[in-house]
Amino acid sequence: MYYYLPHLREYEDAIFPNVIFGQQRTGVSLVMGIPTVKREKQDYLINTLHFLLYELSEEQKNDCVIIVFVAEVSLPGKVQNASLHSFPREIQSGVLEVISPPASYYPDLSNLKKTFGDSEDRVSYHLHVATSPPLAFWFFVAFFFSQLEDDIIAKPDYIQSIKNFAAKQSQEWMILEFSQLGFIGKLFKSEDLPLIVEFFLMFYKDKPIDWLIDHLLWVKVCNPEKDAIHCEKEKAKLRIRAKPSLFQHVGIYSSLAGKIQNLKDKDFGKTVLHKAHNNPPAKVDTSLRIYQQYTLEKVYKGKDCFWASAPVAGDYIRFTFLNPLKVEKYFFRSGNMEHPGDKLFNTTVEVLPADETLRKELVDNRSKFNYPATKDGYLKIGAFENGIAEGSINQSIGKIQAIRLSVNSDSPVWAILSEV
């Protein structure tokens, strides 16, 4: 590394990233690296993290790490504040890490050699991107490493799909591709990373890294004495494409100032915006103003999401069972993959016991079950945290007549329920 980036010899710790926050978890199956730089028009990073974390089970979260590599010295503070606010649980558990380069890490990007007729700004941009991944590659150890970007969305259960596709490969491979665009969704085995990183460092001044990957494959398997068709067949054995794509590019404003890139992966398909469950028969009602066809009935029956204009204090969403029943667990997810910010904030989950005598007792003695009770006999059993409310219900409460979501303060955003 010092040979290709000789300026690092002057700084002993330059190859070690600053850990902005994280548990530095190791021993997982999959590490996902997301380089990010400042965008002039619009930032997509927080939404991308929402998408990636959206569908992960607890088991999957325990077996992966998402590393955000903040590739600008001036940006880490902003990312830290936004991430701490949006993902406190993920940061604490170790599934989300944020690192940044020391100020001395990057080579001098002035007086650059122009390649392929590009402007100096464009060449500088490509060099900045090309020299960012090695730190993320080398800092964490896992069985697989996947390179992503900071302006994408992901298919539900994408992690399991990646593992399944990798497990069924019968031949030796070097790259598994889960998107056809650029460097998005490229999966590498950890044992191959030293070679790949060194190749990037050798030629980062000459070409973008997604082009360099193809050249690396050419070096490994193409015979100069045979034709291009033979070369492509040999490269295809090491570079295997999965369909449908698991990741979709959604950014419009590039991190390269002034560049618009409305790129879409045609193999991604339609985004799923809700998740269905077999819920017991119930009457549903809400005080919220419903947007178009996105009714509460549809999300309860698993046909679509529920979408309403910004809630205010006192608003509610209620599910009244046609026949009172015992409920062991509950789960509500607000927001979805297209509108991850449209969540329920400061909203409590409340249950109404079917026993009228018990309800009267709760009004008189609100601490009977160690749950706060409302004036109309509901028990406050939980609350939304980062868009999700889930938990178990004390079975001594008995049968339940209704479950209510109560909004306790005005919200600045609209609200979506995507899973009930």
Secondary structure, DSSP 8 states (H G I E B T S, - for coil): -TTTSGGGGG-TTTTS-EEEE-----SEEEEEEEEE---SS---HHHHHHHHHHT--HHHHTTEEEEEEE--TTSHHHHHHHHHHH-HHHHHHTSEEEEE--TT-S---SS----TT--HHHHHHHHHHHTSHHHHHHH--EEEEEE--SSEEE-TTHHHHHHHHHHT--S--SEEES-SSTTTTEEEEGGGHHHHHHHHHHHTTTS-HHHHHHHHHHHHH--TTS-HHHHHHHHHHHEEE-SS-SEEE---B-SSTT-B-----TTS------B------EEEEESS-B-TT--HHHHHTTSS-EEES---TT-EEEEEEEEEE---EEEEEE--SS-TT----SEEEEEEES-HHHHHHHHH-TTTTSS-B-TTS-EEEEE-BTTEEEEE--GGG-SEEEEEEEE-S--SS-EEEEE-
